Amino acid sequence: MVEQRPDPVRYLPLTPAAFQLLVALADEEHHGYSLLKAVELQTDGTIRLSTGTLYGLIRRLLEDEIITERTTRDGRRLYRLTPFGRDVARAEADRLEALLGRARATRALRRSTT
């Protein structure tokens, strides 16, 4: 019997910090400190994770099989996005894109053409 993966939408909405963590892991593995720096860099410093917040997120994402972990020979733990995690990140990006589209369709947020 083939095991079905849960629906990624079930994990939404993600917090901004969780989403940025998944974005940071989209192209490469990172260890904890590297993740802190990657999130800070990709958000121009608007999101600065504390180590407590980071490792709480990592624990939850590992439990949900959104990310996976491996330990290097020198004992460092590296994290990477799972295929399911990529689906969750994509679903969140789609949700945010739709939300932004609806907001821009209103008069208050419509971009001026002048």
N, C-alpha and C positions, 0 to 999 in steps of 0.2 A: 504494500500500500504506500502510495506517495504522500509524504507529509506536506500539507499546504502551509505556506508562510502566511502570517497574519496580514491583514490589510494595512499598508503604511499609513493611511489616513487616520487609523485608530490612534496613532501616536501624536497627532497634531492637535492644537498648535504647539510648536516647539518654542521654548523661550529664545530670545535673541542670542543668548550665550550658547545654548545647545546647538542652534542652527549654525552659528559661526564656527563652533568646534567641528561640526560635520563638514563645513566648507573647507576648513583648514586640512582635514583629513582626506579630502576628495582626490588629491593628486599624489600624496605621499604619506608615509608613516611618520609619526612624530612621537617623541618621548614627552613627558609631562611639561618640563620647562619650555621645550620647543613649541608645544601647543599654546602655552601662555603667550609667548612672543608672537606666534603666527596670528592668533586672534587679535592681539593688540595692533599688529601691523596692518592686517587686512581691514580693520575698522578705524584706521587712523587714530587709534587710542581711545575711541569712544566706548569700547568694551575692554575692561581690564579685569581679568578673572583673578580672584584670590586662589591660593592653592587649595583651600577647603572647598570652594565652589567647583573648581576644576575636577578634583578627585571625586566629589559627590556626583557630578555629571558623568564622569567616566564610569563610576560604579553602576549607575543606572543604565547607561548606554550598553555596557557589557552585559548586564542582566537581560536586557531586551534584545541582545544579539544584533545591535545596530553597529557596534564596533567590536573588534577583536583585539587581543593582546598577544604579544610574543615577547619572550625574554631573550636578550642577546647573551653571548658568551660572557660579556663583562657585567652582566646583571641588570642592564637597563631594560625597562619595559617600554616596548614600542606599541603604539596603537594605530589601527587602520580601520577604514570603513569596510563593512561587509557589503556584499551585493544587496542585501535587504536594507542596510543603512543608506546605501546610495538611493534606493527607492524612496525611503523616508525623506531624505534631503531633497530629492526631486519633487516629491509631493508637497513639501513645505514651500519650496520655491514657487511652485505652481499656485499654491494658495495665496502667497504674498503677492504674486504678480496679478492675480485676479482681484485681490483686495485693492491694490494700487490702481488698477484699471477702473474699478468702480468709483474710487475716490476722485480720480482725474476726470471722470465723466460728469461730475457735479460742477455747478457754476463756481463754487468757492475754490476749487482746486484746478479748474481748467487752465491750461497754459495759454497765456496771451499770445496772439499772433503779431503783435506790434513790437 
